[in-house]
Amino acid sequence: MPDEFTPRARADFSKARFKAFLNRAFAAISGQPTTLLDYDEIKQSLHIGGPIYRGVHTVRVDQIVGSLNRYHEFDRAFLPAENQLAERWQNIDSAFYKDISLPPVVLYKVGQVYFVVDGHHRVSVARQQGQEFIEAEVRECSTKVNITPDLKTEDLKILHEKVHFLERTGLDDLRPKAKIRLTIPDGFDRMLEHIAVHHYFMGLDLKRDISEEEAIAHWYDTVYFPIVKMIRQSKILKDFPGKTEGDLYLWVLDHQRYLAEEEGQSLQPPEDAARKFIEEHVD
């Protein structure tokens, strides 16, 4: 039988559905998707391991950005996307007004974000009611890349390439402090080509067999990092909003090759190419 909180819960659901409609309309205009992230897609693309039980924790609601199996029923703001969610949603909302304690939601943690395994309606109501935190039973999944709450579906291609790059090179083990970020599609594949060329010429220069691990570490120490160090010292990155040190590294290498072809000379050392690139682009 309806209680005194039923009309309020119905009104809250109607507001949430209207917000979801506005989000969908904005997405249609802007081209920006508003759907929740699909855990299975993330797992397949980024080769996620686990999960490992981590106990009950207090989790920021705005870090919950995806779902294990119901990503189509709520939007990215966890607003209900379907009217058939009304009854369950309103029951949870009524429990909020009655100050009834509900069991923790169940979440998978991947990087800095969470995916709902159980408790979608509780998360949705918490967002609608302005809660900043929610109690959650957390299971953590291992990942080679850092995933943040602003992750978009279109970012997955580059992250997938990064996972392949790290699995292929083992750079995260060889140089744990190396944090290469790119926004350029196929950028990590290009870096693999750079390493292969570096490996080849190392063998010629040193006149001995070079292991992949030695070549990768040497490439990072003598090619990639010196360019990044110069980029940091020059503060040139401020002139390229939205770009990363890794992006500028690729541009420097392109610039190096262009200069060599233009001037009919051999490739400049990476530091010289970076210096010339910076001199041409810094205000």
LINFEN-V931281 format. One record per pair of residues at least 24 apart in sequence whose ideal C-beta (glycine too) atoms are under 8 Angstrom apart, sorted by sequence separation. I is the first residue (numbers start at 0). J is the second residue. D is the distance in whole Angstrom. If there is no record, write none. Layout:
BEGIN
i: {I:I}
j: {J:J}
d: {D:D}
END
This chain:
BEGIN
i: {41:113:157:160:163:164:167:194:157:160:193:197:223:226:251:157:160:161:164:168:250:38:157:160:164:36:37:38:39:143:156:160:35:36:37:38:39:91:95:104:106:108:157:193:247:35:36:38:91:103:104:105:106:107:108:109:157:35:103:104:105:106:107:108:109:38:88:91:92:103:104:106:107:108:110:37:87:91:95:103:105:107:109:190:36:110:111:112:35:88:92:110:111:112:34:35:84:88:92:110:111:112:34:109:110:111:35:112:35:84:173:34:35:67:33:34:229:33:35:77:173:174:177:235:238:32:33:63:168:169:173:226:230:238:79:179:225:226:229:233:238:77:78:170:174:225:229:235:69:73:77:169:173:174:226:235:65:67:72:168:177:222:226:230:55:58:64:65:66:67:78:221:225:229:233:62:63:64:65:66:67:77:78:170:62:63:64:65:69:73:76:23:62:63:22:63:22:66:22:19:53:58:190:22:19:23:50:18:49:50:19:63:182:186:190:193:18:19:182:186:189:19:182:16:47:60:181:183:15:16:180:183:186:15:45:180:181:182:60:179:180:181:16:60:179:183:12:41:181:38:60:61:63:38:60:59:60:12:15:41:59:60:58:57:58:9:12:36:38:57:58:12:57:58:11:36:56:57:55:56:58:8:9:12:55:8:11:55:56:8:54:55:54:5:8:52:53:64:7:8:52:53:7:52:53:62:64:51:61:4:5:8:50:51:4:7:49:50:51:49:50:51:2:49:4:48:49:4:47:48:47:48:47:46:45:46:42:45:45:45:41:15:45:44:15:11:14:45:36:41:44:45:40:44:11:36:46:11:45:34:44:32:31:32:46}
j: {65:137:181:184:187:188:191:218:182:185:218:222:248:251:276:183:186:187:190:194:276:65:184:187:191:64:65:66:67:171:184:188:64:65:66:67:68:120:124:133:135:137:186:222:276:65:66:68:121:133:134:135:136:137:138:139:187:66:134:135:136:137:138:139:140:70:120:123:124:135:136:138:139:140:142:70:120:124:128:136:138:140:142:223:70:144:145:146:70:123:127:145:146:147:70:71:120:124:128:146:147:148:71:146:147:148:73:150:74:123:212:74:75:107:74:75:270:75:77:119:215:216:219:277:280:75:76:106:211:212:216:269:273:281:123:223:269:270:273:277:282:122:123:215:219:270:274:280:115:119:123:215:219:220:272:281:112:114:119:215:224:269:273:277:103:106:112:113:114:115:126:269:273:277:281:111:112:113:114:115:116:126:127:219:112:113:114:115:119:123:126:74:113:114:74:115:75:119:76:74:108:113:245:78:76:80:107:76:107:108:78:122:241:245:249:252:78:79:242:246:249:80:243:78:109:122:243:245:78:79:243:246:249:79:109:244:245:246:125:244:245:246:82:126:245:249:79:109:249:107:130:131:133:109:131:131:132:85:88:114:132:133:132:132:133:85:88:112:114:133:134:89:134:135:89:114:134:135:134:135:137:88:89:92:135:89:92:136:137:90:136:137:137:89:92:136:137:148:92:93:137:138:93:138:139:148:150:138:148:92:93:96:138:139:93:96:138:139:140:139:140:141:93:140:96:140:141:97:140:141:141:142:142:142:142:143:140:143:144:146:146:123:155:155:127:124:127:158:150:155:158:159:155:159:127:152:162:128:162:152:162:151:151:152:166}
d: {7:8:6:8:7:8:6:5:7:7:7:6:6:5:5:8:7:5:6:7:7:6:6:4:6:5:7:6:8:6:7:6:7:3:7:5:8:5:6:6:5:5:7:7:8:5:8:8:6:8:7:7:7:8:7:8:8:5:4:5:5:5:5:4:5:8:5:8:5:5:7:7:8:7:6:5:5:5:6:5:7:6:6:8:7:7:7:5:4:6:7:5:6:7:6:8:7:7:8:3:5:5:7:5:7:7:6:7:7:8:6:6:6:7:5:6:7:5:7:8:6:7:6:5:6:8:7:7:8:7:5:5:7:7:6:8:6:7:5:5:7:5:7:6:5:5:7:6:7:6:5:7:7:8:8:5:7:6:7:5:8:5:4:7:5:6:5:8:6:7:7:8:7:7:6:6:7:7:4:5:5:5:7:7:6:5:8:7:5:6:6:7:6:8:5:6:8:6:6:5:7:6:8:7:8:8:5:7:8:8:4:6:7:7:8:7:5:6:6:7:6:6:6:7:6:7:6:8:5:6:4:5:6:6:8:7:4:6:5:8:5:6:7:6:5:6:7:7:7:6:6:8:8:8:6:6:6:5:7:8:6:5:7:5:6:8:5:8:4:7:8:5:6:5:8:7:8:8:6:6:7:8:6:7:7:4:5:5:5:8:7:7:7:7:4:8:4:5:8:5:8:6:8:5:5:5:7:6:6:8:7:7:4:5:4:6:7:6:8:6:5:8:7:4:5:6:5:6:5:4:7:8:5:8:6:7:8:7:6:8:8:7:8:5:5:8:7:6:7:7:7:6:7:5:6:7:5:8:5:8:8:7:8:6:7}
END
